[in-house]
Amino acid sequence: MNDNTKPLWPVLEFRFIPTLAGRHPVLRYDAASWTPDDGSYDLAFIWKQHAMAITLPARRNILWSWVDTHWETAERRHTDGNPRHYALRDGATGWGGSWGRWQHPNERAAMEAEVKAKALWGEAYRISIDFQPSAPHIRLGLVRERDSEQPVTIPENAVCFMCGDRFNPGKQYGIGSPFRTAIADFHA
């Protein structure tokens, strides 16, 4: 397969962390059949007004992003003071344009999850698993490529193309307390 026909992103799936839903029943995407969660990997999950899915980077060349300070803090070395750091694909020098992510199976499943949750519970709140090294599902090894079943791993040498800073796992910012609790309960 040459570079022109190779998909930019593989289809990714993840395992749901059950403690996130409390006692509420969870449904998994299951090719839009929405079946009860049985612990299998899938593209999206829903429970009581929540839709959880993987969100792929919006720009062609972005692989990972991270914030190591409060999201409202300006980073003077970045375009428009954006506090988010971005690691790019090998050889890329800029963000790249849009790549049609809305047609990717992960994005389509995410949209369907929101529609289904809204139909069942009247509203839907999307919880995204972003390509950030701090993402709990990625840190726990619960995100993988669907076809190969290879886990998505955190890059060891992610470097921001705007400022040259390297990702520092000790400087993560923004893991909310529901995720911290779920991670602790998942490991217990």
Protein Blocks (a to p, Z undefined) as FASTA:
>chain_A
ZZklmcfbdcddddddfklnomaccddfklonopadehiacfbdceehiacdddddfbfk
lmbdcdfbdfklccfkbghhiabdcdddehiabebpaehlmmpmklmmmmmmmmmmmmmn
opacdddddddfklmklmnopaccfklopacdddfkbccfklopacdfklgghiafklmm
mmmmmmZZ
